[in-house]
């Protein structure tokens, strides 16, 4: 059996090496249009500032090492220019020598990845992009030549944020221009606001709700008429599937622009498979097609392609879409549905926010982990989660991602037995606490109201009671709130006159206690979900966006 792989990074190389392990008799050829194969593209931003100091650490394999171990014939600097489905051949071009040729296949694997999306504005050709090792070399050289000057990044996705951090470390004054009203649109605004604040506190400037209209020789011109000085300009406005080859071959393209595949990663041609960022995925929770340009899925689906070609019965699992990013010591992670995506898809959901510690508070170094969890209001099935903080967000989001995959409910989170010692977690881990909070909400034991619903409720006559201490209230408070310490609440019930009462504390825990007290006295009461911390983050996000 002769197999050709187009694209030699995550999906393509996972398919090639897995297939070799399964079929020693297969003739496997990989065509990669770039200089390098099997490189760590997720590490490229960190090479720019020498966090990853050695370039060779990015190069996981070479054509020589792949031949020595796997007898895979890897041809770099060689582009597949067309696919002839009827003849089962590909046309190839050596981009260095100009030499052309054809090659035949029994099975073809397309893993052409995603390409940076460049804005259609004058002067955009000056903008650098970051897709491969050669790009990283160029970006690093340009950055080192412009230390002390200004850079403008067009786009606030994962690459944009990571570039901003690394350019700042080099001493380059960096501004991010984002058409949306917050960075990292994958997150809900109140969740991502602390990361935005961390970026700003470290010198990164955010131009949100704005967009570039022109790149000049020394500046970026914005839609509002202002010019941002820019010795360096980077295009980080997202990516799109690199599917021109598949499209020209007449393969089916999905509604998202990604290459359509069935549940065995087979394209509309039975002899052609595909994996990686060029391919659209099925959403685990919505059932809709979506683009998920993440390395873990590319690797997993590349392996699945090899299994399918080798005759192993296998089926792809729908994508949950779990991602994480860190900048300036702060982490944000997401999995499954956000509140934005749930609303957009018309999926019924309940929301909880909580702000527990990453480990026991009495053990030195305890940090806050903020969690937002979505679940079905009827069944309690977990739909999504977001986590932020300086430490511990990663392992909590991984648990939530696993819970979504397994179809667990918010009640199940209460019963998970998670590793505990004071320096690693709490006897009631943040995940368990999410279960307790969710159980109180879904059972109706603690009715809640969301931060973005508060102003409307107060305008309609609801009374807001701040049950924190007097000192906390005087330091910072929500306008219109009456302060009654939860410890004194029973003695001051006469101060609560409204038929609709909302209580809040810092994170929601004392508010839960206050809710039970007032309910016991016959009052209609709701707890402000996530407390003052969530409300403050949400309002700061709105203010930063100019709303």
C-alpha positions in Angstrom: 0.0 0.0 0.0 1.3 3.4 -1.0 0.3 6.4 1.2 1.0 10.1 0.6 0.6 12.6 3.3 0.3 16.3 2.4 1.6 18.4 5.4 4.2 17.4 7.8 3.3 18.9 11.2 0.9 17.7 13.9 -1.9 15.8 12.0 0.2 14.7 9.1 3.1 13.3 11.1 0.9 11.7 13.7 -0.9 9.9 10.8 2.4 8.9 9.2 4.2 7.5 12.3 1.1 5.7 13.6 0.5 4.1 10.2 4.1 2.9 10.2 3.6 1.3 13.5 0.6 -0.5 12.2 1.8 -1.3 8.7 5.4 -2.1 8.2 4.8 -2.9 4.6 3.3 0.5 3.7 5.2 2.9 1.5 4.7 6.3 3.2 5.8 9.7 1.7 5.2 13.0 3.3 5.3 16.3 1.3 5.9 19.4 3.3 6.1 22.8 1.5 8.2 24.4 4.3 11.7 23.8 5.4 10.9 21.9 8.6 8.8 19.0 9.5 7.3 18.0 12.9 8.0 21.3 14.6 6.5 22.7 17.8 4.4 25.5 16.4 2.8 26.2 19.7 6.2 27.2 21.1 7.0 29.7 18.4 6.0 32.9 20.3 8.3 31.9 23.2 11.2 31.5 20.9 10.9 35.1 20.0 11.9 36.3 23.5 14.2 33.4 24.3 11.9 31.8 26.8 12.7 28.8 24.5 16.3 29.8 23.9 17.4 27.0 21.6 15.9 26.9 18.1 16.6 23.2 17.8 14.2 22.5 20.7 11.3 23.5 18.3 12.4 20.9 15.8 10.9 17.6 17.1 12.0 15.5 14.1 13.9 15.9 10.9 13.5 14.1 7.6 16.6 12.1 8.5 15.4 11.0 11.9 12.0 10.0 10.5 13.6 7.9 7.8 16.0 6.3 10.3 13.3 5.3 12.7 10.2 4.9 10.7 11.4 4.6 7.1 9.1 7.5 6.2 10.2 9.4 3.1 9.8 13.1 4.0 10.3 15.6 1.2 10.6 19.2 2.6 10.4 22.4 0.5 8.1 20.4 -1.8 4.5 21.6 -2.5 1.7 19.5 -3.7 0.1 21.7 -6.4 -2.8 19.5 -7.4 -4.7 16.3 -6.8 -6.0 14.1 -9.6 -8.7 12.0 -7.9 -9.4 9.8 -10.9 -5.8 8.9 -11.5 -5.0 8.9 -7.8 -1.9 11.0 -8.4 -0.6 14.3 -7.1 1.5 16.9 -8.8 4.5 18.3 -6.9 6.8 21.3 -7.1 10.2 21.7 -5.4 10.0 25.3 -4.3 13.7 25.7 -4.2 14.7 24.1 -7.5 11.5 24.6 -9.5 11.5 20.9 -10.4 8.1 19.3 -10.9 6.8 15.8 -11.0 3.9 13.5 -10.1 3.4 10.7 -7.5 0.7 8.1 -7.2 -1.1 6.9 -4.1 -3.5 4.2 -2.9 -4.5 6.4 0.1 -4.0 10.2 0.4 -4.0 12.1 3.7 -4.5 15.9 3.6 -3.2 17.8 6.6 -2.5 21.3 5.2 -3.4 23.1 8.4 -4.6 26.6 8.8 -3.1 29.8 7.5 -3.0 33.2 9.1 -5.9 35.4 8.1 -4.6 38.7 6.7 -6.8 41.8 6.8 -7.7 43.3 3.4 -6.4 46.8 4.1 -3.7 48.9 2.4 -0.2 48.2 3.6 -1.0 44.9 5.2 2.0 43.3 3.4 4.2 45.0 6.0 2.7 42.9 8.7 4.6 39.8 9.9 2.8 36.6 10.7 3.8 33.6 12.8 3.0 30.2 11.4 6.2 28.2 11.1 9.9 28.2 12.2 11.0 30.4 9.3 8.3 33.0 10.4 9.6 32.7 14.0 13.2 33.5 12.8 11.9 36.5 10.9 9.8 37.8 13.8 12.7 37.3 16.3 15.2 39.1 14.1 12.8 42.0 13.6 12.0 42.2 17.3 15.7 42.3 18.3 16.3 45.1 15.8 13.4 47.2 17.3 13.9 46.9 21.0 12.7 50.1 22.6 10.3 50.9 19.8 6.6 50.3 19.3 4.8 47.3 17.9 1.1 46.9 16.9 -0.6 43.5 16.9 -3.7 43.2 14.8 -5.9 40.7 16.6 -6.3 39.4 20.2 -6.5 35.7 19.8 -4.1 33.2 21.3 -1.1 34.1 19.1 -1.7 37.8 19.5 -1.7 37.6 23.3 1.4 35.4 23.4 3.2 37.7 21.0 2.3 40.7 23.1 3.7 39.1 26.2 7.0 38.1 24.5 7.5 41.4 22.8 6.9 43.2 26.1 9.6 41.0 27.7 12.0 42.2 25.0 11.3 45.8 25.9 9.0 46.6 22.9 6.0 48.8 23.6 3.1 46.8 22.4 -0.5 47.6 21.5 -3.2 45.1 20.5 -5.9 46.2 18.2 -9.1 44.2 18.4 -12.3 44.7 16.6 -14.2 42.8 19.3 -14.9 44.3 22.7 -12.6 42.0 24.6 -9.5 39.9 23.9 -9.9 36.2 23.4 -13.4 36.0 22.1 -13.6 32.4 23.1 -14.2 33.6 26.7 -17.1 35.4 28.4 -16.3 39.1 29.2 -16.3 38.9 33.0 -14.1 35.8 32.9 -11.4 37.3 30.7 -11.4 40.7 32.3 -8.7 39.8 34.9 -6.4 38.7 32.1 -7.0 42.0 30.3 -6.2 43.9 33.5 -3.0 41.8 33.8 -2.0 42.7 30.2 -2.5 46.4 30.9 -0.7 46.4 34.2 2.3 44.9 32.4 2.3 47.7 29.8 0.3 46.2 26.9 -2.1 48.7 25.5 -5.5 47.5 24.4 -7.5 49.1 21.6 -10.8 47.3 21.8 -13.8 47.8 19.7 -11.6 49.3 17.0 -10.0 48.1 13.8 -7.2 49.1 11.5 -7.9 50.6 8.1 -4.3 51.1 6.9 -0.8 50.1 7.7 1.7 52.8 6.7 5.5 52.8 6.7 5.6 53.7 10.4 2.1 53.4 11.8 -1.2 51.7 11.9 -4.2 53.9 11.1 -7.4 53.1 13.1 -11.0 53.4 12.0 -11.5 56.3 14.4 -8.8 58.3 12.6 -6.0 57.9 15.2 -2.5 56.6 14.2 -0.5 54.2 16.3 3.2 54.4 15.9 4.5 51.0 14.7 8.0 50.1 13.9 6.7 46.5 13.8 3.2 45.3 12.8 2.0 41.7 13.3 -1.1 40.2 11.8 -2.8 37.9 14.3 -6.4 38.2 13.2 -7.1 34.5 13.4 -6.6 31.6 11.0 -8.6 30.0 8.3 -8.4 26.4 6.9 -5.8 26.1 4.2 -8.1 24.2 1.8 -7.3 25.6 -1.6 -5.8 22.3 -2.7 -8.8 20.3 -1.6 -11.2 22.8 -3.0 -9.5 22.7 -6.4 -9.6 18.9 -6.3 -13.4 19.0 -5.9 -13.5 17.6 -2.4 -16.5 18.6 -0.3 -15.9 21.7 1.8 -18.1 22.1 4.9 -20.2 25.0 6.0 -17.4 26.4 8.1 -14.9 26.5 5.3 -13.2 23.5 6.7 -12.7 20.3 4.8 -15.7 18.0 5.3 -14.9 14.5 6.7 -17.0 11.6 8.0 -16.6 9.9 11.4 -13.5 8.1 10.1 -11.9 11.3 8.9 -12.6 10.3 5.3 -13.3 13.1 2.8 -15.9 12.9 0.1 -13.4 10.8 -1.9 -13.1 7.3 -0.4 -9.4 7.2 -0.9 -8.6 10.5 0.6 -8.5 11.3 4.4 -7.9 14.5 6.2 -6.9 15.7 9.7 -5.8 18.8 11.5 -6.7 22.5 11.4 -7.9 22.3 7.7 -10.8 20.0 8.8 -14.0 21.0 10.4 -15.1 19.2 13.5 -18.5 18.2 15.0 -19.3 20.0 18.2 -19.8 17.7 21.2 -22.6 19.8 22.7 -24.2 21.6 19.8 -23.9 19.0 17.1 -22.9 21.8 14.8 -19.8 21.9 12.7 -17.0 24.1 13.9 -13.4 25.0 13.4 -11.1 24.0 16.3 -7.5 24.7 15.4 -5.8 23.0 18.3 -2.8 20.7 18.3 -4.3 18.0 20.5 -7.2 17.4 18.1 -4.8 17.4 15.1 -2.6 14.8 16.7 -5.6 12.7 17.8 -7.3 12.8 14.4 -4.0 12.0 12.6 -3.8 8.9 14.6 -7.4 8.0 13.9 -6.7 8.4 10.1 -3.9 5.9 10.4 -6.2 3.4 12.2 -8.9 3.8 9.6 -6.5 3.2 6.7 -5.0 0.2 8.5 -8.5 -1.3 8.9 -9.0 -0.7 12.6 -12.6 0.0 13.5 -12.6 3.5 14.9 -14.9 6.6 15.1 -14.0 10.2 15.8 -15.4 11.7 19.0 -17.1 15.2 18.7 -14.9 18.0 19.8 -15.3 19.6 23.2 -12.8 22.4 22.3 -10.6 22.8 25.4 -7.9 25.5 25.3 -5.6 27.4 27.7 -3.4 30.4 27.6 -1.0 32.1 30.0 0.4 35.6 30.0 2.4 37.5 32.6 1.8 34.7 35.2 -2.0 34.6 34.7 -3.9 31.7 33.1 -7.2 31.5 31.3 -8.7 28.2 30.2 -12.0 27.2 28.6 -13.8 24.0 27.6 -17.2 23.3 26.1 -19.9 26.0 25.8 -19.5 29.6 27.1 -22.5 31.6 28.0 -22.1 33.5 24.7 -22.1 30.3 22.6 -24.9 28.7 24.5 -27.1 31.7 23.9 -26.2 31.8 20.3 -27.0 28.2 19.8 -30.3 28.5 21.8 -29.2 25.9 24.4 -30.9 26.2 27.8 -28.3 26.6 30.5 -27.7 27.7 34.1 -24.6 29.6 35.1 -22.5 29.6 38.3 -19.4 31.6 39.3 -17.2 30.8 42.2 -13.8 32.0 43.4 -12.2 29.4 45.7 -8.5 28.9 46.5 -6.2 26.7 44.4 -5.2 24.9 47.6 -5.7 25.1 51.4 -5.8 28.7 52.5 -3.6 28.0 55.5 -0.8 26.6 53.4 1.6 29.3 52.1 1.1 30.5 48.6 -2.6 30.1 48.2 -4.1 31.8 45.1 -7.6 32.4 43.9 -9.0 30.2 41.1 -12.1 31.7 39.5 -14.5 29.2 37.9 -17.5 29.6 35.7 -19.5 26.5 35.0 -22.5 26.0 32.7 -25.0 23.1 33.1 -28.4 22.1 31.8 -31.1 23.5 34.1 -33.1 20.3 33.9 -30.6 17.5 33.9 -27.6 19.2 35.5 -25.4 17.9 32.6 -22.3 20.0 32.4 -22.1 22.1 29.3 -19.0 24.2 29.7 -16.4 25.7 32.0 -14.0 28.6 32.2 -11.2 29.0 34.7 -8.7 31.7 35.5 -6.0 32.4 38.0 -2.3 32.4 38.7 -2.2 28.7 39.7 -4.5 25.7 39.5 -6.8 26.8 36.6 -5.3 24.2 34.3 -6.1 21.1 36.3 -9.6 22.4 37.1 -10.5 22.9 33.5 -9.1 19.5 32.6 -11.5 17.9 35.2 -14.4 19.9 33.7 -13.4 18.8 30.2 -13.3 15.2 31.3 -16.7 15.6 33.0 -18.2 17.0 29.8 -16.8 14.1 27.8 -18.2 11.6 30.2 -21.6 13.2 30.4 -21.4 14.0 34.1 -23.8 16.3 35.9 -23.0 19.2 38.2 -24.1 17.0 41.1 -21.4 14.5 40.1 -18.8 17.1 40.7 -19.6 17.0 44.4 -18.6 13.3 44.6 -15.4 13.3 42.6 -12.5 12.1 44.7 -9.6 14.4 43.8 -6.1 14.4 45.1 -5.7 16.4 48.2 -2.8 17.6 50.4 -2.7 21.2 51.7 -0.1 22.3 49.1 -2.1 20.8 46.1 -5.7 21.4 46.8 -8.4 21.6 49.5 -10.4 19.0 51.3 -13.3 20.5 49.4 -11.6 21.1 46.0 -12.6 23.9 43.8 -14.3 21.3 41.5 -16.2 19.9 44.5 -17.3 23.4 45.5 -18.6 24.0 41.9 -20.7 20.9 42.5 -22.1 22.2 45.8 -22.9 25.6 44.3 -24.4 24.0 41.2 -26.5 21.7 43.4 -27.9 24.6 45.4 -28.8 26.4 42.2 -30.4 23.5 40.3 -32.5 22.4 43.3 -33.7 25.9 43.9 -32.2 26.0 47.3 -30.3 29.2 46.4 -31.9 31.2 43.7 -29.4 33.4 41.9 -29.1 36.4 39.6 -26.3 37.1 37.2 -24.0 40.2 37.3 -25.4 41.5 34.0 -29.0 41.2 35.2 -28.5 43.2 38.4 -29.0 46.8 37.2 -32.3 45.8 35.5 -33.6 44.1 38.6 -32.7 47.1 40.8 -34.4 49.5 38.3 -37.5 47.4 38.7 -37.5 47.8 42.5 -35.3 45.1 43.9 -33.4 45.9 47.1 -29.7 45.0 47.1 -28.2 44.0 50.4 -24.4 43.8 50.8 -23.8 41.2 53.5 -20.0 41.8 53.7 -18.4 43.6 56.6 -18.6 47.4 57.0 -14.9 47.7 56.1 -15.4 45.8 52.8 -18.4 47.8 51.9 -16.7 51.1 52.6 -13.7 50.1 50.6 -15.7 49.3 47.4 -19.4 48.7 46.9 -22.2 48.4 44.3 -24.1 51.6 44.0 -27.5 51.4 45.8 -26.6 48.6 48.1 -27.6 48.6 51.8 -24.8 47.2 54.0 -25.9 44.6 56.6 -23.2 42.2 57.8 -24.4 38.6 57.5 -23.5 38.1 61.1 -26.0 40.8 62.1 -28.6 40.1 59.5 -31.1 38.5 61.8 -31.2 41.6 64.0 -31.8 44.0 61.1 -34.5 42.3 59.1 -36.6 45.5 59.5 -34.2 47.3 57.2 -35.3 45.0 54.3 -38.5 46.4 52.9 -38.7 45.3 49.3 -40.6 42.4 48.0 -37.7 41.4 45.8 -34.4 41.1 47.6 -30.9 40.5 46.2 -28.0 39.8 48.5 -24.3 39.8 47.7 -20.9 39.2 49.4 -17.5 39.0 47.9 -17.7 35.6 46.1 -21.2 34.2 46.9 -20.6 32.1 50.0 -21.8 34.5 52.6 -24.6 35.5 50.2 -25.7 31.8 50.2 -25.9 31.9 54.0 -27.8 35.2 53.9 -30.2 33.8 51.3 -31.1 30.9 53.6 -31.7 33.3 56.5 -34.0 35.5 54.6 -35.8 32.6 53.0 -36.5 31.3 56.5 -38.2 34.6 57.3 -40.5 34.4 54.3 -38.7 36.7 52.0 -38.2 36.4 48.2 -34.5 36.6 47.8 -31.7 35.8 45.3 -28.0 35.6 45.7 -25.8 37.6 43.3 -23.9 34.7 41.6 -20.1 35.0 42.1 -20.6 38.0 44.4 -18.9 41.4 44.1 -15.8 40.0 42.4 -17.8 38.7 39.5 -19.9 41.8 39.3 -16.8 44.0 39.4 -15.0 42.0 36.6 -18.1 42.2 34.4 -18.5 46.0 34.9 -14.8 46.6 34.3 -15.1 44.5 31.1 -18.0 46.7 29.9 -16.1 49.9 30.8 -13.0 48.7 29.0 -15.0 47.9 25.9 -16.5 51.4 26.0 -20.1 50.3 26.8 
